[in-house]
Amino acid sequence: MSGPAPPARIKKLDATVVNRIAAGEVIHRPAHALKELLENALDAGATSVAVTVKDGGLTLLQIQDNGSGIHADDLPVLCERFTTSKLRAYDDLTRIATYGFRGEALASISHVAHLTVVTRTADSPVAYRAQYADGNLVPAPGQTKPAPKPCAGNQGTLIQVEQLFYNVRNRLKAMKPANDEYHLVLDVVARYAVHNAQVAVSLRKAGAGSVADVATTGGGTPADKIKIVYGAAVAKELLSIDDTVAHDCQMTALVTNPNYSTKKFTFLLFINNRLVESPKLKRALDALYAPFMPKGMHPFVYLALTLPPHKVDVNVHPTKQHVQFLHEEEIIAAIRDRVLKELQSANASRHFAVQTLLPGSTQGGALGLARAPSGPATASGTTSEPSGGTRSGTAAANVAEQNEIAEDDMLVDGDEDFVQPPPPSAPPRSRPPTRPPSTAPSQLVRTDARATTLDQFFTVTPRASASATVNATQDDAAASVAPTVGTTPARGPTPVVDDTADPFLPLHGETRDLGLTSITELAAAVAANADPDVTAVFAEHKYVGPARGTLVLVQAGTALYLVDAHTAMHEWGYQRALELFANFPAARFDAPVDVRVAVRVALDMEEAGWTEGLPPKDTIAETVTALLVSRADMLLDYFSMEFTADGHLLSVPRLLARYAPPASNIPLFLLRLGTEVDWDEELPCMQGVLAEIGLLYSPIAIDTPDGTSSHTLQHVLFPALRSLRASREGAGATVVRVANLHELYKVFERC
């Protein structure tokens, strides 16, 4: 039996093989080559860029600009790897302001295509023509020596890439059809045309008389270019955002409002002027729009971020399509919040396309609808003349403009969903009306905020809670700690205050920003630890009704969830307190609360966990009171909690304009402030106090004498929960999916 074959010897690869392998990492397809050439043109200060393509860029890819050009002495080394005019030292990457920096693009292209360069600088009387192969300057036809050849030409640079991947057959076979490759090229050109509004950009197919598929003029704004490139249907629905978000990130965005939707998410992302991709940010924005749009539809988003160069690592991928930047999770969360704020402010009006029925049609009567007038009906019921429908024909977007109806004030109590009317059809008079496509029953979602809820079908019988079984002295003491807002006593379960008589204003006057590092770190931790899926459930939920204990049923999409109101409100209260830090309004008591008595009441409760082995209750009450009085100045300044020198509480912080904390929560709140908070270190101290404030506002029971009413849950607390960023650690204990309409239909179909 023969032994194992001898090991293969290690040899250095031939330079040509190495360069072709490296070229395949940088240039995947014609669109990638064009991206590199476009960025070179923009780095050269071009104000006009013309692109010509044949066979999707595989046969010819030509780009001409009017930039600064290339010096004739630099042409011999132009296509050598790692030759560049934009970088001198590695440290320059921390302050790079240009698109290119590696010096690999032209070298890579020359190894997989025939490359020709014609260039002229402002101080040169003639242009120079040079041809390259495998990174080297080669003789032009009729020449014996490889040298640039003088020729006629305009200032700037013209680059021709011919027969791309002619020597990499496997890559060439893997290319898509020419039309598909052309659309990828078109997409790159369209994106750069929008972002570089001051540059005139054009794209056309090679051939006499071909019409430019993209043609923009220099000047204007990105919104103007979006109208030209992507169509008026997109441009008329844009919302503009220009703001600075977390960590000095300058955000410029044009996002469509909820009136616009399309089957494919168009996301244009530029970071420090560089066209990049960010799957995390894309998913976050797409999920953000989901509650505002019909199922399966997506928005248009143009987003340009400017970050300090030292916070961005552009040297991540050879194609430079991906970058990494510091504080990514926090910046994404801040961008999401800013876009959500803009969408909510623009969500008071929705436009819906309507179907016009023919005169005499019985379809409306059969559906139980009034017959539609000949023109689009407005919300007030009047009729208007139909607007002319024109088609904006570009290869990037070909969208038919439709007659529309604006329906204002459709939202009830902050409801963000709407009932979708029949889709547009506008048939000619000679054709019968088209029946609107029906929605599968398993996909139907109840969206009417005025619909009845689960609790309205039952009579709730109040039950005695554990905290209601204490003795009469304890009941009297607990009643004495019920807070009031203004002059309204809060001696029952969770009062709802009148906003008009009680403005929700900070106790200390104007809003303050104390700039505490601990608060900044805690806010960053909340953003970084948020679970986007559970957060989306709270953002789009519809209240159904209480189940048992503190469990509440809510609906999100076609799924039914069980939510622990106590845990959810605790987490929301912590985040809300963090947001209001040093700017809390105060809920004042109608009479001072004796802290000693309140703590003594708390120690008698089962939840306190006091046992015989612990110090006497009176001793604990005195210790807690002394501790809180010693911290009175800080508690008043930061948290609007006012303690007197003799140990009485005058006010507690407020988190909601229409809600004061349950009276039954006050004793345990004071006890836990004195026993559960680490008062020695700043960050644990702030975190502990904020967590106890959140617990103060958490309902301990629903529809019980000392609990929270279901009416307050539905109309005050759960609307507030829409801003909750659910943490990953507590998501499983807070929200549980109990049913899904689509899955239930599968069960019914088998029966």
N, C-alpha and C positions, 0 to 999 in steps of 0.2 A: 504494500500500500504506500503510495507516494505521500510525502509530507506536504504541508501547506505551501502555497505559492509564495515566492519571495515578495516582500513588500515593495510596492511601487516607490520609486525614488522621487524625492521632492525637487522640483525644478522651478525656476522663476518663469512666470508667464511672459510671453512676448508682449512688447509694449502695445502693439496693435490690438491684441486680444483684451488687454487691460483697459484700454481706452474705449473700446466698444462696449464692454461690460459697464463701465462707468457712465457712458453716454446713455445707456438704457435706464439708468437710475434717474437721470435728470430729465430726459426727453422720453415721455411715455407715448405720446401721440401728437399730431399736429397742433392741437390746442395748447399743449404745454410749451412747444417751441415758440408759438406765437406769443404766449404770455411773457416769456423771457425777452423776446425781441421788443415787445411793447414797452416793457419796463426799461429797457436800455434807451429807447427813444425818449421816454419821459425823463429819465435821468439826465439826458443830454439837453433838456430844456426845450423840447419841441413844443410848438403851439399848433402843429398840424401833423396828423398821422393818417396815412392812407394804406389800407391793407387790400391785397388782391390774392385770391385763392382759386386754385384749380383742383378738381377732384378731391375736395375736402381738405386740401393742403398737402396731400401725398405727392401729387405731381408738381405743384408749384405753391409756394408760400412766400409772398413778397410784401415787404413793409418799407414804406418811404416816409421820412420825417424831415423837418426843417430845423433840426437841432444844431448843436455846435459842431458836429462832424467829428472825424477821427484824424489826428495828425498823420501825415504821410510816413513819418519815421516810425510810427507805432504799428503800421500795417504788417510788417514781417512777423511780429509776435502776437498779433491780434487773436489768433485762434489757438495759441498754446494754453495748456491748462494752467490755472492759477495765475493768470496775468490779468490785472485789473487796475483801473485808475481810481478806485473808490475805497481802497483799504490799504493801510500801510503796516499796522501792527494789530495783534490779536485784541488788544484792549480797545481798539476802535469799534469793535462790535457792540460795546456798551453805549456808544453814542452814534451808531450808524443812522444816517438819515436818507440813504439812497436805497433803491430797490435791490440792486445787485451788489455783491461784495466778494463772491468766491472766484470769479473769473472762470467758470466752468461752462456757461451756456453756449457760447459760440464754439468753444472747443468740442463740446459734446455733439453739437449739430454737425460740425465738419466731419466727424467720424462716422456719421450715419446718413449723410446726404452730400450733394454737391452744393457748395456754398460760394456765393459771389457777393462782393461788397463794393459799392461805389460810394465814395465819400468826398466831401469838400468842406474845408473850414473857412471861416470868414476872411482870413488873411491869405488864402491860397488863390492864385489866379486860375487854377484848373482843378478839376476833380481827379481822383485816382480810382482805378478799377483793380481789384485783386480777387484771385480765386484760391480756394482752399480745399484740401483733402487731408483727412487724418491729422488735423491740427497744424498742417504745414502749408505755407504759401507755395503754390504750384504755378508753372508757366501758363500764361494764357495762350489760346490758339494763335499760332504765328510767332511765338516767343520761344527762346531756348533757355532763358534764365528765369527763375521765379522772382519776379519783381513787380511792384505795383506799376500799372500802365496809366499815363496821363490820358484824360478824356474830358469831354464836355459834361457838365453836370451842375445842378443847383446846390446851394449850400444845404448841408445836412447829410443824411446817410440813407442809402437804398440797399437793402439786403434781400437777396434772392436765395431761397432754399428749394432745391429741385431734387426730385426723386428721393424723398424721405424714406429711410429704411431700405434702400435698394440693396444693401449688403447685409441686412439682417432679415432673412426671409421669414423666419418664424414670427417675428414681431409684425412684419408686413401682413402676413396671413391672419394675424389676430385682430387687425384693424376692423372697425365697423364699416358698413357701406359708406360710400363717399358722401351721401346726403347726411347721414348721421354724424360723420366727422365734421362736416361743414356746420351743422347746428351747434356742435361743441365749440368750434371756433367762433361762431356768431355769439354764443353766450359770453365768452371771454371778452370780446370786443364791446359788447353791450354794457358789461359791468364797468369796464374802464372808461367808457364814454360817459356813463352816469357820474362816476366819482370824479373824473377830471373834466369838470364842466367848462374850464377855460381853454380846453384843447379841442380843436376841430378833428373829429374822428370819422373815418368812412371805411366801409367794407363792401366789396363787390366781388362777384365771381369773374374769373378771367374770360374774356371774350368780347368781341366788338358789340357795343350797344347794350351791354348788361347794365341793369339798374342797381344802384347801391342799396343794399338791404339795411345798412346803417349809415346815416349821414347827419352828423351834428355839426353845428358851427361853434366857433370859439366864443366864450362868454355865456352869461346866464347862470342858472343854479342847477343843482342836481335834480330838483323837481321838474325844471324845464326839460332836462334830458330824459327823465323818466317818461314824460308825456310823449316825446319824440320816439323813443326806443321801444317802450313797453305799451304805449297807447294811452288815450285820454281816459279810458274806463278806469285805469289804475290811478292816474294822476289826480282825477277829481275827488278821489276818496282818501287822499293822503293826509296824515297828521304829522306836523313837524315838531321835533323835540331837539332842543339844544341846551344841554345842561351838563354840569359836573357832578358825577356820582362818586362812589367810594374810591378812596386812594388816588385822588387827583386824576381820575379818568374822565377826560372830556368826551362827551357822547353827543354825536350829531346823528339824528335818525329821521327817516321818512317812513312811516308805517301806515298801512291802510286801516281805516276804521271798520267797524263790523258790517258796514253795508257791502263791502267788497269781499269776495271769496273766490277761490279757484281750486282746482283739483290737485295742483302741485304747489308746494311751498317754495316761493321764490325768495331766496335769502342772499342779499348782497352784503358781505362783511369785509370791511377794510380796517386793519389795525395799523396805525401809523402809516396810512396811505398804501398799505400792502394788501393785496387781495388774498385772503386766507380762508380757511375753513375751521369751524369750531362746532363739532357735533354736540357738545354739552350745551352751548348757548342756543344752538338751533332747536334742540329738543325742548329747552326751557321756554323759548318764545312760542313754539308750536303748541305746547301744552297750555301756555297762558291764553292763547286765542281760542282754545277748544270750547270753553263755555259760551263764547260769543258767536259761534258759527255753527252752521248745519254740520251734521256728522260727515266726516270724510272731506271737508273743505278746509282750505288753508289761506293764509294772508300773503301779502307782499311786504317785505321788510328790507329797507336799505339802512345799514348801520355802519357808521364810521367812528372808530374809537381812536383817541389820541392819548397815549401813555408816555411817561418819561422813558426815553430809550433804554436807560439802565435797568428798567423793570421788565423789559421784553427780550426774550431769547429767540432770535430769528434763525439761529443756526441749528435747527432741529431736523430738518428733512432736506434732501438735495433739491427738491422742487420748490422749497420755501412756501409750500401751501399750508403748512402748519407752523404755528408759533406757540411758545409758552410764555406766560407772564405771571408775575407775582400776584397773590391774592385773587386767583382766578375765580374761586367759588363765591367770594364776597362781591366781586365786581359783577359777576353774572346775576347774583341775587339782586343787587342794586339796579341793574339794567332792567331786570324783569319787573321790579316794583315801579320803576319810572314809567315803563310802557303801560303797565296795568293802570296806573293813575291817569295816564292820558286817555286810555280806552274808556275808563269809567266816566271821565268827564265828557267824552264824546258819545256816550251811549244813550243819551236822552232822545235821540231821533234815529229811526231806522227807515231805510228805503226798501220797498218790496216790489218786485215786478208782478204785474197782474195780467190775467188772461181776459181778453175782451171776447164776450160771447156774441154770436150772430143774432140779429133781430129775429125774434120768434123762437129762439132756442129754448128748449125745456130743460137743458142740463142744470141750470141754476136752480130751477124749481125742484128737480129730482134730488138735488143735494141739499135742499133746505136753505138755499141762499137766495138773496134778492138778485134780480137780473142786473147785470153790470151795464152802465151807460156806455155810449160809444167812445168817450174819451176816458183817460185815467181819472179815477175818483180820488179826491183828497180826503184827509182825515175828517174834515168838516162835512163831507157829503156832497160838496159841489163838484162840477165836472169841468175839466180843462181840455184844451185842444191837445191832441197827441203830438209829442215832439218828434222831429224827424230823426229816424234811425240811420246813422251813417256808420260805415265800417272803417276802422283805422287799420289799414293793411300794412303791417311790417312783418318780417320773418320772425322777429322776437315775440310779437304779440299781435294776434288778430282777433279782436274782441268786438262783438256786436253790441252797440249801445241800445238799450231797451227803454221803453216807456216805464216810468217808475211812479210809485206812490209813496209819499212821506207820511209816516204815522208817528206823531209825537205823543209823549206821555203815556207810552204803552207799559211802562214799568210800574209795578205796584210794590210799595215797601221795599225798594231796592232790588226787585227781581231782575236778574240780568238776562233771562231767557225770553223768547218770544214764540208766538205760534206762527209757523211758516205757512203762508198762503199758497195757493196753487202756483206752479211754475209758469213762466211766461210762454205764451204761444202766439199771439197776434196773427191768426190765419186769415187769408184773403176771403172775401165774401163768397167766392164761388166754391170754397171748400168747407166741409163740415167741421165743426169745432173739435179740437183734439182733447181727448179725455186726459186729465192730469194723471201722471203716474202715481200709483198708490204706494204708500210706505208699508213695509212688512210689519205686521202687528208686533213682532218681537222687538222692533226698533222704535216703537212709539214711546214718547216720553211725556209725562204730564208736566206742563210748563206754566199753567195758569196759576198765578200766586193767589187768586181769589177762590180757588177750589177748596173744598172742605178738607180738613186734616183728620188724622186718625182719632185724636182725643175727643172730637166733637160727636162721635158715635157712642160714647160711653159716659156714664155718670161716675165721677170720681168720688170715692168715699175717703175722707181724710183718715189717716191712721196715726196712732200715737207713735212717736219716734222715741229712740233711746234717750235723747236729751230732754224729752218732755216728762220723763218719769222721776225727775229729781224733786226734792221737797219744796214746799211753798216758799221758804226763805230764798232758796236758790232761784226759783222762778222770778221772784221780785227783784233780786239782784240782776239777773240776766235782762229783765225788762228795762232796768235803769240804764243799761249801756247801749240801748238802741239809738243809732245816730239819726240826726235830721239834717235836711238840706234846706237852708233858709229857715222858715218857720214851720215847715211841714214835718210833723213827727213821723219817725220811721219805726213805729212800735209793732208793726206787723211783719209778715213775710215780704221782704224785698220790695220797698216802695219804688214807684216810678215817678220821677220828678218832672216838673213842667219846665221845659227848656226856655220858654219865653220869660218866665218869672225867675229863672235861675240860670244865668249865663255860665257856661263852663269855662272859667278863666283861671289861670295860675294864681295861687295864693299870694305870690310875691310880685305880682304885676306882670311886666313884660317877660317874654320867653327868654330863658337864659341857657347858655352853653358853657358849662364849667370846664369842659375839656379834660375830664378825668380819664386817665389811661385805663383804669379798671373797667369803666363803663364801655369804653371803646372795645376792649377785649371781649367783654361779655356779649356785646352786640355782634361782633364778628363770629363768636362761637355759635350764636343762634343761627346766623346765616349759613355758616359752613355745615351745620348739623341738620339742616332742614331736609325732610323727605319730600321730594317733589310730587310723588304720587298721592300721598295722604294729604299734603297741602292742597293739591288740586281738588280733592274730595270736599274739603271744607270750603274752598273758594266757590264751588259751583253747587253746593248742596241746597236741597229744598227740605224744609222742616216737615216731618210727617206726624210725629206725636211721641209722648212718653211711653216707655215700655214698663219697666219696674225699677225701683230704687232710683238711681241717678242715670239709668240707661235711657237713651232717646233714639228713636228711629229717624233717619234722614235718607233722602234719595239723592243720588248723583248719577246723572246719565240714566242708564237702564238698570242700575244696581241699587240695592237697598242695604244700608249700613246701620249697625248698632254702635252708637257713640256713648262713651262714658262722659256725661256732662261735667262731672266733678273734676276728672283728670284733664279734660280739654280746657275747661275754664281756668284751672290752676296754671296750665302752661300758657294760655293766652294772657292771663293776668300778669304773669311774670314778664312776658314780652311787652305788654302794654305799659307796665310800670317802668321797664327799662327805657321805653320810648319817652315817657313823661318825666324821667328823672330830673329832679330839681325844679320841675314846673307843674307839680300836681295841684289841681284845685282841691279844696278842703271840704269834707263833709263834717259839719259841726254838730255837736250834741245839744239837745235842748237843756240838758243839765250836765255838769261835769261828772265824769265817770271815775269812781274810786278804783284805782288800779288794784289795790290790795283785795277789795271785795271781788272784783272781776276775776283775778287770778285764783282766788279761793274757790269761786264757782267752777272755774275750769278744772281745778284739781279734783273736784267731786265728780267730774264726768269720767265715764269709762275710757273715752278716747285719750285722756291724759296719761293713763298708765301708771298712776301713783300706787305704790304698795307700802306696806308697813315698814319695810327696810329702809325707805328713803327718809330724808329729813322731814320734820313736821310740816304740815301744809301752811301754817301761819309763818313759819320760818322761810319757806320757799316764796310765799307771797311778799314778804318784806324784802328779801334779796332781789327778786325780780323788779319790784317797784324802785328800789334804790338804784339798780343798774339803769333802768330806763330814764329815771330822772337825771342821772349823771350824763346820759347821752342826749339830753333834751335838745340842746342847741343844734346838734347835727341832724337829729330826726326832724326838727322843724325846718331847717334849711333845705335838706335834701328831699324829705318825704312828706312835708306838710302835716306832720304829727306833732301836736302841741301838748306838752306836759307841764303841769304847774310844779312849783317847788315842793308842795306838800303831797305830791303823788296822785294828781288827778289828770285824766285825759280829756282834752277839749275837742280834738278833731282827729280824723283819720283821712288818708289820701283817697281821692276819687279817681276812678278809671273810666267811667262812663257818664255821659250827661244825664241820662234818664234812669240811673240806678245807683242805689247806695248799698253797701254790703249788708248781708243778713245779720240781724241783731244777735242771733245765736252763735255766730262765728267770732264775735268780739272777745269773749273770755279766752278761748284757746289761742287766738291771735296774740294777745298780750303775754300769755304764758310762754308760747313758743318764741316770741321775740327775746325773752329773757333767758331761755334755756337752749334753743337750737341754733342761735346765730353766733358765729365766731367773731367777736368784737375786736380781736387783736390785730388782724391783717386786713388791709383795705379791700382787696378783691373778694375774699371769702365773706367779709362783712357785708359788702354791697350785694353780693349774690344772695346771701342768706336773707337779708331784709326784703329784697325784691321778691324772693320766692314766698316769703310769708305774706306779703301783700297780695300775691296771686292766689294763695290759699284762702285769704280772707274773703275773696270774691267768688270762691267756688261753692256752688250749691251742694248742700249735704243731703237734701231730700227734695222731692217734687210733690207739690200739692198736699203738704202736711202742715199742721199749725205753725211749726217753726221752720218750714222749708220754703222753697221757691215755687211760685205758681207756674203752671205750664204756659199761661199767657205771657209771663215775663220771659220765660225761656224762648218762646217762639218769636216774640217781637222785640226783644232787647238783647238777650245774651247770644243766641245763635246767629243773628245778623252780624254781631261783633266778631264771631268766630271765623267769619270769612277771611279775615286778615291774618289768621293763625298760620305760622310756619311750623308745622308739626315736626317734632324731632324724630330722628331715626330710632333712637332707643325706646321712646314711649309710644311709637305709632301702633305697635301691635296690641298694646294694652288699652289704647284709646279708641281705636276704630276697628271694627270687625265686619267684613262683608257677609251678610246672611242670605242674600238672594240676588239672582241676576235674571232679568226678564228673558234674555236670549236663551240661557240654559234651562229655565223653566219651560219654555216652549218646546225644547227638545224632549223634556220629560213628558209633556202632554201629548206630543206627537207619537210617542211609543205606547201610550195607553189605548 
